[in-house]
Amino acid sequence: SVRILETYAAEDIPAMIDHLKSLTVEEEMEASITVTTAHRSKGLEWDTVQLTDDYPDIFDPDMEPEAREDEINLLYVGSSRAMRVLIINAIIEIILNQVAQRRRARAKIEMVTA
């Protein structure tokens, strides 16, 4: 919300909201775009999904491990909603690559110690 306000501070935000409301449809099947959260997308699928960079920094050393795992799971949920095309930006790509590398390293350690 803050980012939106900063980006569009010079605009007439109430008019923009009214315009967006006028484009809203009652039935999702009538919509050309669905905007939702990862939480609300559980169990749903779309042909194309675009993830934004509003995930917290999961590599923040001060983040609790449980919170980190929750955010990683939400990132997985969001990315697995795409049936054909997943659009990610550079930040999400870095996060996904880091998570994959860490999980591969953890799996190797578990294999060696087993």
N, CA, C and O atoms as CSV, one atom per row, in Angstrom:
chain,resi,resn,atom,element,x,y,z
A,1,SER,N,N,0.814,-1.199,0.000
A,1,SER,CA,C,0.000,0.000,0.000
A,1,SER,C,C,0.852,1.255,0.000
A,1,SER,O,O,0.569,2.217,-0.714
A,2,VAL,N,N,1.908,1.231,0.818
A,2,VAL,CA,C,2.793,2.402,0.882
A,2,VAL,C,C,3.476,2.616,-0.453
A,2,VAL,O,O,3.583,3.750,-0.921
A,3,ARG,N,N,3.940,1.539,-1.072
A,3,ARG,CA,C,4.604,1.650,-2.365
A,3,ARG,C,C,3.658,2.228,-3.411
A,3,ARG,O,O,4.066,3.047,-4.235
A,4,ILE,N,N,2.422,1.813,-3.382
A,4,ILE,CA,C,1.429,2.336,-4.333
A,4,ILE,C,C,1.233,3.826,-4.094
A,4,ILE,O,O,1.218,4.615,-5.039
A,5,LEU,N,N,1.083,4.208,-2.832
A,5,LEU,CA,C,0.898,5.630,-2.526
A,5,LEU,C,C,2.099,6.461,-2.947
A,5,LEU,O,O,1.942,7.556,-3.487
A,6,GLU,N,N,3.305,5.942,-2.703
A,6,GLU,CA,C,4.507,6.671,-3.111
A,6,GLU,C,C,4.585,6.803,-4.629
A,6,GLU,O,O,4.948,7.859,-5.146
A,7,THR,N,N,4.250,5.744,-5.332
A,7,THR,CA,C,4.333,5.748,-6.788
A,7,THR,C,C,3.317,6.696,-7.411
A,7,THR,O,O,3.622,7.392,-8.380
A,8,TYR,N,N,2.117,6.722,-6.857
A,8,TYR,CA,C,1.036,7.494,-7.468
A,8,TYR,C,C,0.632,8.724,-6.646
A,8,TYR,O,O,-0.506,9.185,-6.744
A,9,ALA,N,N,1.552,9.255,-5.843
A,9,ALA,CA,C,1.231,10.387,-4.962
A,9,ALA,C,C,0.723,11.601,-5.728
A,9,ALA,O,O,-0.129,12.334,-5.225
A,10,ALA,N,N,1.229,11.823,-6.928
A,10,ALA,CA,C,0.812,12.990,-7.710
A,10,ALA,C,C,-0.506,12.760,-8.438
A,10,ALA,O,O,-1.072,13.694,-9.005
A,11,GLU,N,N,-0.995,11.540,-8.427
A,11,GLU,CA,C,-2.234,11.189,-9.133
A,11,GLU,C,C,-3.447,11.408,-8.236
A,11,GLU,O,O,-3.314,11.603,-7.028
A,12,ASP,N,N,-4.604,11.374,-8.831
A,12,ASP,CA,C,-5.861,11.450,-8.105
A,12,ASP,C,C,-6.254,10.030,-7.704
A,12,ASP,O,O,-6.979,9.351,-8.431
A,13,ILE,N,N,-5.773,9.589,-6.551
A,13,ILE,CA,C,-5.957,8.208,-6.124
A,13,ILE,C,C,-7.435,7.841,-5.985
A,13,ILE,O,O,-7.824,6.769,-6.449
A,14,PRO,N,N,-8.271,8.671,-5.374
A,14,PRO,CA,C,-9.696,8.294,-5.319
A,14,PRO,C,C,-10.304,8.063,-6.704
A,14,PRO,O,O,-11.111,7.150,-6.880
A,15,ALA,N,N,-9.927,8.876,-7.679
A,15,ALA,CA,C,-10.443,8.681,-9.040
A,15,ALA,C,C,-9.932,7.368,-9.627
A,15,ALA,O,O,-10.661,6.670,-10.332
A,16,MET,N,N,-8.672,7.036,-9.332
A,16,MET,CA,C,-8.114,5.775,-9.815
A,16,MET,C,C,-8.849,4.593,-9.191
A,16,MET,O,O,-9.129,3.604,-9.869
A,17,ILE,N,N,-9.161,4.693,-7.903
A,17,ILE,CA,C,-9.888,3.621,-7.219
A,17,ILE,C,C,-11.279,3.468,-7.817
A,17,ILE,O,O,-11.735,2.350,-8.059
A,18,ASP,N,N,-11.948,4.579,-8.054
A,18,ASP,CA,C,-13.276,4.527,-8.670
A,18,ASP,C,C,-13.216,3.871,-10.048
A,18,ASP,O,O,-14.088,3.081,-10.411
A,19,HIS,N,N,-12.174,4.208,-10.808
A,19,HIS,CA,C,-12.008,3.611,-12.139
A,19,HIS,C,C,-11.795,2.095,-12.029
A,19,HIS,O,O,-12.393,1.325,-12.781
A,20,LEU,N,N,-10.942,1.674,-11.092
A,20,LEU,CA,C,-10.702,0.244,-10.901
A,20,LEU,C,C,-11.981,-0.473,-10.473
A,20,LEU,O,O,-12.270,-1.572,-10.946
A,21,LYS,N,N,-12.738,0.148,-9.587
A,21,LYS,CA,C,-14.005,-0.453,-9.149
A,21,LYS,C,C,-14.975,-0.610,-10.315
A,21,LYS,O,O,-15.726,-1.583,-10.380
A,22,SER,N,N,-14.954,0.358,-11.240
A,22,SER,CA,C,-15.865,0.268,-12.387
A,22,SER,C,C,-15.498,-0.889,-13.313
A,22,SER,O,O,-16.340,-1.357,-14.079
A,23,LEU,N,N,-14.267,-1.347,-13.252
A,23,LEU,CA,C,-13.810,-2.463,-14.089
A,23,LEU,C,C,-13.964,-3.819,-13.406
A,23,LEU,O,O,-13.735,-4.858,-14.025
A,24,THR,N,N,-14.348,-3.810,-12.137
A,24,THR,CA,C,-14.481,-5.042,-11.368
A,24,THR,C,C,-15.698,-5.832,-11.835
A,24,THR,O,O,-16.748,-5.265,-12.138
A,25,VAL,N,N,-15.537,-7.147,-11.886
A,25,VAL,CA,C,-16.644,-8.022,-12.276
A,25,VAL,C,C,-17.043,-8.880,-11.077
A,25,VAL,O,O,-16.256,-9.082,-10.152
A,26,GLU,N,N,-18.251,-9.368,-11.110
A,26,GLU,CA,C,-18.763,-10.197,-10.004
A,26,GLU,C,C,-18.216,-11.627,-10.080
A,26,GLU,O,O,-17.873,-12.222,-9.059
A,27,GLU,N,N,-18.138,-12.165,-11.287
A,27,GLU,CA,C,-17.703,-13.547,-11.481
A,27,GLU,C,C,-16.267,-13.568,-11.986
A,27,GLU,O,O,-15.942,-12.893,-12.963
A,28,GLU,N,N,-15.401,-14.343,-11.325
A,28,GLU,CA,C,-14.001,-14.399,-11.725
A,28,GLU,C,C,-13.830,-14.856,-13.173
A,28,GLU,O,O,-12.898,-14.417,-13.848
A,29,MET,N,N,-14.701,-15.719,-13.656
A,29,MET,CA,C,-14.589,-16.210,-15.030
A,29,MET,C,C,-14.741,-15.080,-16.051
A,29,MET,O,O,-14.305,-15.220,-17.194
A,30,GLU,N,N,-15.352,-13.968,-15.651
A,30,GLU,CA,C,-15.501,-12.815,-16.533
A,30,GLU,C,C,-14.266,-11.917,-16.523
A,30,GLU,O,O,-14.124,-11.047,-17.382
A,31,ALA,N,N,-13.383,-12.123,-15.565
A,31,ALA,CA,C,-12.212,-11.254,-15.396
A,31,ALA,C,C,-11.087,-11.667,-16.333
A,31,ALA,O,O,-10.895,-12.852,-16.603
A,32,SER,N,N,-10.346,-10.684,-16.824
A,32,SER,CA,C,-9.161,-10.993,-17.620
A,32,SER,C,C,-7.922,-11.049,-16.723
A,32,SER,O,O,-6.905,-11.626,-17.109
A,33,ILE,N,N,-7.999,-10.455,-15.530
A,33,ILE,CA,C,-6.900,-10.467,-14.564
A,33,ILE,C,C,-7.488,-10.700,-13.181
A,33,ILE,O,O,-8.506,-10.113,-12.816
A,34,THR,N,N,-6.829,-11.565,-12.418
A,34,THR,CA,C,-7.211,-11.785,-11.028
A,34,THR,C,C,-6.031,-11.362,-10.165
A,34,THR,O,O,-4.909,-11.823,-10.373
A,35,VAL,N,N,-6.278,-10.493,-9.204
A,35,VAL,CA,C,-5.247,-10.062,-8.263
A,35,VAL,C,C,-5.589,-10.683,-6.918
A,35,VAL,O,O,-6.680,-10.476,-6.388
A,36,THR,N,N,-4.648,-11.449,-6.369
A,36,THR,CA,C,-4.906,-12.139,-5.117
A,36,THR,C,C,-3.606,-12.315,-4.350
A,36,THR,O,O,-2.532,-11.964,-4.839
A,37,THR,N,N,-3.711,-12.855,-3.161
A,37,THR,CA,C,-2.534,-13.149,-2.348
A,37,THR,C,C,-2.191,-14.627,-2.482
A,37,THR,O,O,-3.004,-15.420,-2.957
A,38,ALA,N,N,-0.988,-14.990,-2.062
A,38,ALA,CA,C,-0.597,-16.399,-2.074
A,38,ALA,C,C,-1.510,-17.205,-1.148
A,38,ALA,O,O,-1.880,-18.335,-1.466
A,39,HIS,N,N,-1.869,-16.623,-0.006
A,39,HIS,CA,C,-2.775,-17.317,0.913
A,39,HIS,C,C,-4.101,-17.662,0.238
A,39,HIS,O,O,-4.588,-18.788,0.346
A,40,ARG,N,N,-4.670,-16.697,-0.450
A,40,ARG,CA,C,-5.982,-16.902,-1.072
A,40,ARG,C,C,-5.908,-17.746,-2.339
A,40,ARG,O,O,-6.932,-18.235,-2.817
A,41,SER,N,N,-4.714,-17.920,-2.884
A,41,SER,CA,C,-4.593,-18.665,-4.137
A,41,SER,C,C,-4.491,-20.171,-3.922
A,41,SER,O,O,-4.535,-20.939,-4.884
A,42,LYS,N,N,-4.356,-20.596,-2.674
A,42,LYS,CA,C,-4.231,-22.037,-2.401
A,42,LYS,C,C,-5.391,-22.794,-3.019
A,42,LYS,O,O,-6.554,-22.439,-2.831
A,43,GLY,N,N,-5.057,-23.848,-3.763
A,43,GLY,CA,C,-6.070,-24.678,-4.389
A,43,GLY,C,C,-6.577,-24.156,-5.720
A,43,GLY,O,O,-7.381,-24.821,-6.373
A,44,LEU,N,N,-6.124,-22.975,-6.138
A,44,LEU,CA,C,-6.571,-22.399,-7.406
A,44,LEU,C,C,-5.454,-22.473,-8.433
A,44,LEU,O,O,-4.289,-22.642,-8.076
A,45,GLU,N,N,-5.804,-22.348,-9.708
A,45,GLU,CA,C,-4.816,-22.355,-10.796
A,45,GLU,C,C,-5.234,-21.380,-11.876
A,45,GLU,O,O,-6.419,-21.129,-12.091
A,46,TRP,N,N,-4.229,-20.832,-12.552
A,46,TRP,CA,C,-4.448,-19.962,-13.701
A,46,TRP,C,C,-3.437,-20.334,-14.770
A,46,TRP,O,O,-2.380,-20.887,-14.469
A,47,ASP,N,N,-3.763,-20.029,-16.020
A,47,ASP,CA,C,-2.813,-20.293,-17.107
A,47,ASP,C,C,-1.509,-19.540,-16.870
A,47,ASP,O,O,-0.424,-20.103,-17.016
A,48,THR,N,N,-1.619,-18.276,-16.506
A,48,THR,CA,C,-0.446,-17.423,-16.305
A,48,THR,C,C,-0.497,-16.815,-14.914
A,48,THR,O,O,-1.536,-16.317,-14.482
A,49,VAL,N,N,0.627,-16.860,-14.220
A,49,VAL,CA,C,0.743,-16.254,-12.889
A,49,VAL,C,C,1.975,-15.371,-12.891
A,49,VAL,O,O,3.039,-15.764,-13.370
A,50,GLN,N,N,1.817,-14.172,-12.349
A,50,GLN,CA,C,2.952,-13.269,-12.186
A,50,GLN,C,C,3.129,-12.984,-10.704
A,50,GLN,O,O,2.212,-12.498,-10.042
A,51,LEU,N,N,4.317,-13.291,-10.185
A,51,LEU,CA,C,4.624,-13.014,-8.789
A,51,LEU,C,C,5.269,-11.643,-8.683
A,51,LEU,O,O,6.067,-11.249,-9.533
A,52,THR,N,N,4.915,-10.929,-7.635
A,52,THR,CA,C,5.523,-9.621,-7.395
A,52,THR,C,C,6.559,-9.751,-6.291
A,52,THR,O,O,6.698,-10.813,-5.683
A,53,ASP,N,N,7.278,-8.679,-6.036
A,53,ASP,CA,C,8.374,-8.731,-5.063
A,53,ASP,C,C,7.948,-8.256,-3.676
A,53,ASP,O,O,8.716,-7.587,-2.985
A,54,ASP,N,N,6.728,-8.601,-3.268
A,54,ASP,CA,C,6.272,-8.168,-1.955
A,54,ASP,C,C,6.477,-9.229,-0.876
A,54,ASP,O,O,5.867,-9.159,0.191
A,55,TYR,N,N,7.336,-10.209,-1.155
A,55,TYR,CA,C,7.697,-11.182,-0.136
A,55,TYR,C,C,8.777,-10.579,0.751
A,55,TYR,O,O,9.618,-9.825,0.260
A,56,PRO,N,N,8.776,-10.893,2.047
A,56,PRO,CA,C,9.839,-10.364,2.911
A,56,PRO,C,C,11.172,-11.010,2.578
A,56,PRO,O,O,11.226,-12.031,1.892
A,57,ASP,N,N,12.235,-10.414,3.063
A,57,ASP,CA,C,13.582,-10.927,2.829
A,57,ASP,C,C,13.766,-12.200,3.648
A,57,ASP,O,O,14.004,-12.138,4.854
A,58,ILE,N,N,13.656,-13.349,2.995
A,58,ILE,CA,C,13.743,-14.612,3.720
A,58,ILE,C,C,15.171,-14.945,4.144
A,58,ILE,O,O,15.386,-15.924,4.859
A,59,PHE,N,N,16.145,-14.150,3.715
A,59,PHE,CA,C,17.523,-14.373,4.123
A,59,PHE,C,C,17.943,-13.419,5.235
A,59,PHE,O,O,19.116,-13.369,5.605
A,60,ASP,N,N,16.999,-12.672,5.760
A,60,ASP,CA,C,17.259,-11.781,6.888
A,60,ASP,C,C,17.652,-12.642,8.083
A,60,ASP,O,O,16.868,-13.486,8.517
A,61,PRO,N,N,18.864,-12.442,8.625
A,61,PRO,CA,C,19.306,-13.286,9.746
A,61,PRO,C,C,18.438,-13.132,10.998
A,61,PRO,O,O,18.446,-14.011,11.860
A,62,ASP,N,N,17.698,-12.040,11.108
A,62,ASP,CA,C,16.841,-11.823,12.271
A,62,ASP,C,C,15.468,-12.484,12.128
A,62,ASP,O,O,14.691,-12.515,13.082
A,63,MET,N,N,15.169,-13.015,10.931
A,63,MET,CA,C,13.868,-13.654,10.730
A,63,MET,C,C,13.849,-14.995,11.454
A,63,MET,O,O,14.794,-15.780,11.369
A,64,GLU,N,N,12.769,-15.234,12.159
A,64,GLU,CA,C,12.605,-16.508,12.863
A,64,GLU,C,C,12.539,-17.659,11.848
A,64,GLU,O,O,11.933,-17.512,10.786
A,65,PRO,N,N,13.155,-18.792,12.167
A,65,PRO,CA,C,13.137,-19.925,11.225
A,65,PRO,C,C,11.731,-20.348,10.806
A,65,PRO,O,O,11.504,-20.682,9.643
A,66,GLU,N,N,10.785,-20.336,11.751
A,66,GLU,CA,C,9.408,-20.698,11.405
A,66,GLU,C,C,8.803,-19.730,10.405
A,66,GLU,O,O,8.123,-20.142,9.465
A,67,ALA,N,N,9.053,-18.437,10.607
A,67,ALA,CA,C,8.541,-17.414,9.692
A,67,ALA,C,C,9.173,-17.583,8.315
A,67,ALA,O,O,8.506,-17.413,7.294
A,68,ARG,N,N,10.466,-17.919,8.291
A,68,ARG,CA,C,11.166,-18.129,7.019
A,68,ARG,C,C,10.539,-19.283,6.253
A,68,ARG,O,O,10.275,-19.169,5.056
A,69,GLU,N,N,10.299,-20.397,6.945
A,69,GLU,CA,C,9.686,-21.556,6.292
A,69,GLU,C,C,8.284,-21.223,5.793
A,69,GLU,O,O,7.895,-21.653,4.707
A,70,ASP,N,N,7.531,-20.469,6.571
A,70,ASP,CA,C,6.186,-20.061,6.135
A,70,ASP,C,C,6.252,-19.243,4.851
A,70,ASP,O,O,5.460,-19.457,3.933
A,71,GLU,N,N,7.199,-18.303,4.785
A,71,GLU,CA,C,7.327,-17.465,3.588
A,71,GLU,C,C,7.792,-18.278,2.388
A,71,GLU,O,O,7.338,-18.043,1.269
A,72,ILE,N,N,8.686,-19.224,2.607
A,72,ILE,CA,C,9.139,-20.097,1.519
A,72,ILE,C,C,7.969,-20.935,1.013
A,72,ILE,O,O,7.811,-21.124,-0.193
A,73,ASN,N,N,7.154,-21.432,1.931
A,73,ASN,CA,C,5.978,-22.214,1.533
A,73,ASN,C,C,4.997,-21.357,0.738
A,73,ASN,O,O,4.421,-21.826,-0.244
A,74,LEU,N,N,4.800,-20.088,1.158
A,74,LEU,CA,C,3.906,-19.193,0.418
A,74,LEU,C,C,4.452,-18.915,-0.977
A,74,LEU,O,O,3.694,-18.851,-1.944
A,75,LEU,N,N,5.763,-18.752,-1.078
A,75,LEU,CA,C,6.380,-18.543,-2.384
A,75,LEU,C,C,6.149,-19.769,-3.270
A,75,LEU,O,O,5.873,-19.633,-4.462
A,76,TYR,N,N,6.261,-20.950,-2.692
A,76,TYR,CA,C,5.973,-22.173,-3.438
A,76,TYR,C,C,4.521,-22.204,-3.881
A,76,TYR,O,O,4.227,-22.508,-5.037
A,77,VAL,N,N,3.613,-21.892,-2.967
A,77,VAL,CA,C,2.181,-21.889,-3.304
A,77,VAL,C,C,1.930,-20.952,-4.479
A,77,VAL,O,O,1.280,-21.330,-5.454
A,78,GLY,N,N,2.451,-19.721,-4.383
A,78,GLY,CA,C,2.236,-18.752,-5.450
A,78,GLY,C,C,2.801,-19.214,-6.778
A,78,GLY,O,O,2.162,-19.064,-7.820
A,79,SER,N,N,4.000,-19.775,-6.739
A,79,SER,CA,C,4.640,-20.177,-7.995
A,79,SER,C,C,4.016,-21.432,-8.586
A,79,SER,O,O,4.093,-21.649,-9.795
A,80,SER,N,N,3.403,-22.255,-7.757
A,80,SER,CA,C,2.817,-23.494,-8.273
A,80,SER,C,C,1.373,-23.318,-8.744
A,80,SER,O,O,0.726,-24.303,-9.099
A,81,ARG,N,N,0.855,-22.094,-8.756
A,81,ARG,CA,C,-0.506,-21.842,-9.247
A,81,ARG,C,C,-0.538,-21.710,-10.764
A,81,ARG,O,O,-1.614,-21.752,-11.360
A,82,ALA,N,N,0.619,-21.553,-11.397
A,82,ALA,CA,C,0.679,-21.370,-12.849
A,82,ALA,C,C,0.590,-22.713,-13.553
A,82,ALA,O,O,1.348,-23.634,-13.249
A,83,MET,N,N,-0.346,-22.824,-14.502
A,83,MET,CA,C,-0.467,-24.059,-15.277
A,83,MET,C,C,0.428,-24.022,-16.513
A,83,MET,O,O,0.894,-25.068,-16.966
A,84,ARG,N,N,0.676,-22.822,-17.069
A,84,ARG,CA,C,1.477,-22.733,-18.293
A,84,ARG,C,C,2.654,-21.773,-18.177
A,84,ARG,O,O,3.771,-22.117,-18.563
A,85,VAL,N,N,2.417,-20.572,-17.648
A,85,VAL,CA,C,3.456,-19.538,-17.629
A,85,VAL,C,C,3.573,-18.969,-16.224
A,85,VAL,O,O,2.577,-18.579,-15.614
A,86,LEU,N,N,4.807,-18.926,-15.716
A,86,LEU,CA,C,5.097,-18.276,-14.443
A,86,LEU,C,C,6.026,-17.112,-14.737
A,86,LEU,O,O,7.120,-17.296,-15.271
A,87,ILE,N,N,5.584,-15.912,-14.385
A,87,ILE,CA,C,6.381,-14.707,-14.614
A,87,ILE,C,C,6.944,-14.263,-13.272
A,87,ILE,O,O,6.201,-14.000,-12.327
A,88,ILE,N,N,8.260,-14.186,-13.205
A,88,ILE,CA,C,8.909,-13.740,-11.983
A,88,ILE,C,C,9.865,-12.606,-12.326
A,88,ILE,O,O,10.307,-12.473,-13.467
A,89,ASN,N,N,10.174,-11.799,-11.332
A,89,ASN,CA,C,11.158,-10.743,-11.556
A,89,ASN,C,C,12.500,-11.202,-11.005
A,89,ASN,O,O,12.608,-12.303,-10.466
A,90,ALA,N,N,13.514,-10.369,-11.137
A,90,ALA,CA,C,14.869,-10.742,-10.736
A,90,ALA,C,C,14.956,-11.080,-9.253
A,90,ALA,O,O,15.677,-12.002,-8.873
A,91,ILE,N,N,14.236,-10.353,-8.413
A,91,ILE,CA,C,14.292,-10.601,-6.973
A,91,ILE,C,C,13.719,-11.977,-6.640
A,91,ILE,O,O,14.314,-12.731,-5.870
A,92,ILE,N,N,12.580,-12.299,-7.213
A,92,ILE,CA,C,11.969,-13.611,-6.963
A,92,ILE,C,C,12.869,-14.712,-7.517
A,92,ILE,O,O,13.001,-15.770,-6.902
A,93,GLU,N,N,13.486,-14.475,-8.667
A,93,GLU,CA,C,14.399,-15.470,-9.237
A,93,GLU,C,C,15.575,-15.732,-8.299
A,93,GLU,O,O,15.964,-16.881,-8.095
A,94,ILE,N,N,16.132,-14.681,-7.737
A,94,ILE,CA,C,17.251,-14.834,-6.795
A,94,ILE,C,C,16.796,-15.635,-5.576
A,94,ILE,O,O,17.493,-16.546,-5.129
A,95,ILE,N,N,15.623,-15.291,-5.041
A,95,ILE,CA,C,15.114,-16.006,-3.871
A,95,ILE,C,C,14.912,-17.480,-4.193
A,95,ILE,O,O,15.332,-18.343,-3.422
A,96,LEU,N,N,14.274,-17.779,-5.323
A,96,LEU,CA,C,14.032,-19.180,-5.691
A,96,LEU,C,C,15.348,-19.938,-5.880
A,96,LEU,O,O,15.470,-21.082,-5.440
A,97,ASN,N,N,16.324,-19.315,-6.525
A,97,ASN,CA,C,17.626,-19.964,-6.709
A,97,ASN,C,C,18.325,-20.213,-5.377
A,97,ASN,O,O,18.890,-21.285,-5.161
A,98,GLN,N,N,18.287,-19.223,-4.480
A,98,GLN,CA,C,18.909,-19.381,-3.160
A,98,GLN,C,C,18.251,-20.507,-2.370
A,98,GLN,O,O,18.933,-21.332,-1.762
A,99,VAL,N,N,16.933,-20.533,-2.387
A,99,VAL,CA,C,16.204,-21.579,-1.665
A,99,VAL,C,C,16.563,-22.945,-2.233
A,99,VAL,O,O,16.815,-23.884,-1.479
A,100,ALA,N,N,16.590,-23.062,-3.560
A,100,ALA,CA,C,16.921,-24.345,-4.189
A,100,ALA,C,C,18.340,-24.776,-3.834
A,100,ALA,O,O,18.570,-25.946,-3.528
A,101,GLN,N,N,19.293,-23.847,-3.870
A,101,GLN,CA,C,20.681,-24.180,-3.524
A,101,GLN,C,C,20.798,-24.648,-2.076
A,101,GLN,O,O,21.481,-25.632,-1.789
A,102,ARG,N,N,20.137,-23.946,-1.174
A,102,ARG,CA,C,20.203,-24.317,0.240
A,102,ARG,C,C,19.553,-25.678,0.484
A,102,ARG,O,O,20.048,-26.469,1.287
A,103,ARG,N,N,18.467,-25.946,-0.195
A,103,ARG,CA,C,17.796,-27.239,-0.002
A,103,ARG,C,C,18.636,-28.382,-0.585
A,103,ARG,O,O,18.690,-29.468,-0.007
A,104,ARG,N,N,19.292,-28.141,-1.733
A,104,ARG,CA,C,20.172,-29.171,-2.305
A,104,ARG,C,C,21.344,-29.436,-1.369
A,104,ARG,O,O,21.713,-30.591,-1.153
A,105,ALA,N,N,21.933,-28.379,-0.812
A,105,ALA,CA,C,23.059,-28.541,0.110
A,105,ALA,C,C,22.617,-29.300,1.357
A,105,ALA,O,O,23.340,-30.167,1.845
A,106,ARG,N,N,21.433,-28.978,1.872
A,106,ARG,CA,C,20.913,-29.674,3.061
A,106,ARG,C,C,20.671,-31.138,2.744
A,106,ARG,O,O,20.950,-31.996,3.582
A,107,ALA,N,N,20.160,-31.451,1.559
A,107,ALA,CA,C,19.900,-32.841,1.165
A,107,ALA,C,C,21.200,-33.623,1.043
A,107,ALA,O,O,21.254,-34.793,1.423
A,108,LYS,N,N,22.258,-32.988,0.515
A,108,LYS,CA,C,23.566,-33.656,0.416
A,108,LYS,C,C,24.113,-33.985,1.800
A,108,LYS,O,O,24.630,-35.078,2.032
A,109,ILE,N,N,23.993,-33.030,2.715
A,109,ILE,CA,C,24.474,-33.258,4.083
A,109,ILE,C,C,23.707,-34.404,4.732
A,109,ILE,O,O,24.295,-35.249,5.407
A,110,GLU,N,N,22.403,-34.430,4.528
A,110,GLU,CA,C,21.588,-35.507,5.109
A,110,GLU,C,C,21.958,-36.860,4.519
A,110,GLU,O,O,21.936,-37.867,5.227
A,111,MET,N,N,22.301,-36.901,3.218
A,111,MET,CA,C,22.682,-38.153,2.574
A,111,MET,C,C,24.009,-38.647,3.140
A,111,MET,O,O,24.185,-39.846,3.353
A,112,VAL,N,N,24.948,-37.726,3.387
A,112,VAL,CA,C,26.261,-38.100,3.888
A,112,VAL,C,C,26.163,-38.589,5.322
A,112,VAL,O,O,26.848,-39.542,5.693
A,113,THR,N,N,25.337,-37.965,6.126
A,113,THR,CA,C,25.221,-38.343,7.533
A,113,THR,C,C,24.307,-39.546,7.752
A,113,THR,O,O,24.281,-40.111,8.846
A,114,ALA,N,N,23.573,-39.935,6.743
A,114,ALA,CA,C,22.638,-41.068,6.917
A,114,ALA,C,C,23.310,-42.408,6.803
A,114,ALA,O,O,22.652,-43.441,6.927
